Amino acid sequence: MSRAHKSAAPSVRAEPVEARTSKRPAAAPRKAPAGEVRIIGGLWKRSKLPVADKPGLRPTPDRVRETLFNWLGQDLSGWRCVDAFAGTGALGFEAASRGAKEVTLIEQDAALVAQLRKLKEHFKADAVQVQRGDGIGTLKAWPAASADLVFLDPPFEANLFDAALQAAARAVAPGGYVYLEAPSAWNEERLAPLGLTLYRHLKAGTVHAHLLQCS
């Protein structure tokens, strides 16, 4: 599969300047209500995903996902993806919406698994498979070098980053990607022993989002 993607970060559009004669204040940007996130692009663009009230459940913000999929090149046709800590399914369903061939959502919480399966049925998402289980354990058993993209967004307080990255690096094919969210930045010195390089990075509030590439 070809992975020729645009490497430049997305351009920022300037907001139109309100006419001096207008007395109406500029409209505030529309945000998804609390308790839901939206798919940013692709087949299911603007579709809502519910966010359950669960301790530690922290869906990737819309603008971070938008940037991530700009980095990846928008079209994921033919890709095999694994979301190892699926939660709301925002990352995995976003990948499927953009044409991924296979998306496996892994989640331990039974209620979240049930919600993910309902979403799969709602979208008629044949490319999506939902598994209840441990994300790291599943990645360790995954066929080596077979995934094109692995999403890692583990609970920050669980300190699973080293083990998750090791398992993901094994599962990803050369030239493939690992997306990592963490409370601190991972540099090349920490990534090199895993066979990963830092492709892109951004900080959004207290979250560091990394796109890593497998060598």
VENNORTA-V133216 format. One record per residue. N is the residue number from 1. PHI is phi in whole degrees, 0 to 359 (none if undefined). Layout:
[[N	PHI] [N	PHI]]
This chain:
[[1	none] [2	285] [3	238] [4	278] [5	241] [6	290] [7	266] [8	282] [9	292] [10	296] [11	287] [12	259] [13	277] [14	283] [15	287] [16	296] [17	278] [18	290] [19	298] [20	297] [21	281] [22	281] [23	256] [24	276] [25	291] [26	296] [27	292] [28	288] [29	297] [30	282] [31	236] [32	292] [33	301] [34	302] [35	95] [36	204] [37	233] [38	238] [39	289] [40	279] [41	210] [42	88] [43	301] [44	252] [45	308] [46	75] [47	292] [48	267] [49	240] [50	289] [51	246] [52	290] [53	277] [54	234] [55	302] [56	83] [57	284] [58	221] [59	297] [60	298] [61	303] [62	306] [63	292] [64	290] [65	296] [66	300] [67	295] [68	304] [69	282] [70	292] [71	300] [72	283] [73	102] [74	75] [75	265] [76	253] [77	306] [78	88] [79	284] [80	249] [81	236] [82	230] [83	253] [84	282] [85	227] [86	295] [87	59] [88	286] [89	84] [90	301] [91	289] [92	293] [93	292] [94	297] [95	296] [96	295] [97	300] [98	263] [99	102] [100	303] [101	288] [102	221] [103	227] [104	253] [105	258] [106	245] [107	209] [108	273] [109	289] [110	297] [111	293] [112	292] [113	299] [114	299] [115	294] [116	296] [117	292] [118	296] [119	295] [120	302] [121	293] [122	300] [123	277] [124	54] [125	271] [126	296] [127	284] [128	262] [129	239] [130	248] [131	235] [132	270] [133	168] [134	275] [135	298] [136	292] [137	299] [138	295] [139	296] [140	297] [141	269] [142	292] [143	305] [144	299] [145	54] [146	247] [147	263] [148	267] [149	205] [150	240] [151	265] [152	235] [153	224] [154	284] [155	303] [156	299] [157	288] [158	278] [159	54] [160	259] [161	297] [162	299] [163	296] [164	293] [165	294] [166	299] [167	293] [168	293] [169	298] [170	289] [171	282] [172	274] [173	288] [174	305] [175	89] [176	279] [177	232] [178	237] [179	259] [180	233] [181	252] [182	208] [183	280] [184	218] [185	281] [186	257] [187	259] [188	299] [189	297] [190	280] [191	272] [192	305] [193	298] [194	269] [195	77] [196	242] [197	237] [198	278] [199	268] [200	211] [201	209] [202	213] [203	245] [204	233] [205	66] [206	266] [207	255] [208	255] [209	255] [210	239] [211	251] [212	250] [213	243] [214	274] [215	275]]
